[in-house]
Amino acid sequence: MWGMAGMMGFMMLFGLLLLVGVVLLIALGVWFLVRRPRPAALDDPALEILRQRYARGEITREEFEARRRDLEA
């Protein structure tokens, strides 16, 4: 009796789910790009030397934090 009318609702639901999925994939991609660590900050030899000096006790925590901020700026 209804013919293809039931299929119309399914197609609308599928379209909505597809749209939500695409938006979620885009949001997830942006989130991963923003949260990705910057390689330059990880491989900075000056920052590594600063960490070693702090670990050996040559500088105080305040000096370490101040110099780290200077290097990362």
Buried (B, 14 or more C-beta within 10 A) or exposed (E): EEEEEEEEEEEEEEEEEEEEEEEEEEEEEEEEEEEEEEEEEEEBEEBEEBEEBBEEEEBEEEEBEEBBEEEEE
